[in-house]
């Protein structure tokens, strides 16, 4: 095995482990934070040591990654020093470790010294392996949703990312193989059997956006094309709403939300998820500058739940300071992407797809949080890598 092969293995393997870890630790019953730390830390240390070079540090200390580094440092100091209060199960070392694992995951993807085509293949393999773990170890649980052992939504997140990665490979390299079609089928099927509404809505947006990106220069062709696909999507939605678990859950949530809205019980809207926004906003008004600290919402919530929304996690737990850093991080990425779209016409379609992937993440943020979940950052990390490569004129549009 040559030096290059050793480098790739020592980088690929930590990346692979990070992606499958949240599922693997559940299926192998590695519940103890100490055991998790003992397994993950050496793996990450090897990966970092193999990639600790000037390029790695340049990315770390340049925007937008440096902004997220500042967010991590602020959040830890704010939670552990200024507020000096954490939820009872929130080990400070584990909290800090989980935040820095996200940063390492971003740095691996952005800095990895291989062709993006090869990187996409290893990412697709890793997320598909994560999905296979669920099919091997998991089963149908409450409300007939697949994912009784792990988590239905978490399984569906991985499936959604698989769809996005395969679409990205098709757009950038015009490459899609028979195995990719098989993986696409399994991923989409998984979203349906998990009954995940947020992932289903995101999937629909992803499909619509993908169709839009392949628009024609002819307005007439676009009208016929969009009309055709809208008819197909419309009939598909009707069938899905009437014949699938996902559709059943969407309809049930809709009518319950209308009922709670009319009765004035706003906290019970959207399957009680509105409580995070109502209660979270009240806490923000009481602690506007620096919030209540990461994961401390559970100390105030009457049903002892975490904030299931990235937006309210930033606003309620990070306050104005944390929210500003959060918004600046994503604003920088979006502005750079729009700049590339405007100035580099050959990258317009690819840039629009990265913008679409970020929009998908912004939709998911309404119902989940990602600041300490590395595998949820793949679209964001790839967008940063794309911005870096576009700046250096290193974008590949042909797989080799």
Buried (B, 14 or more C-beta within 10 A) or exposed (E): EEEEEEBBBBBBBBBBBBBBBBBBBBBEEBEEBEEBBEBBEEBBEBBBEBBEEEBBEEBBEEBBBEBBBEBBEBBBEBBBEEBEEBBEEBBEEBBBBBBBBBBBBBBBBBBBEBBBBBBBBBBBBBBBBBBEBBEEBBEBBEEEBBBEBBBBBBBBBBBBBBBBBBBBBBBBBEBBEEEBEEBBEBBBEBBBBBBBBBBBBBBBBBBBBBBBBEBEEEEEEEEEBBEEBEEEBEEEEEEBBEEBBBBBBBEEBEEBBEEBBEEEEBBBBBBBBBBBBEBBEEBBEEBEEBBBBBBBBBBBBEEEBBBBBBBBBBBBBBBBBBBBBBEBBBEBBBEBBEBBBEEBEEBBBBBBBBBBBBBBBBBBBBBBBBBBBBBBBBBBBBBBBBBBBBEEEEBEBEBE
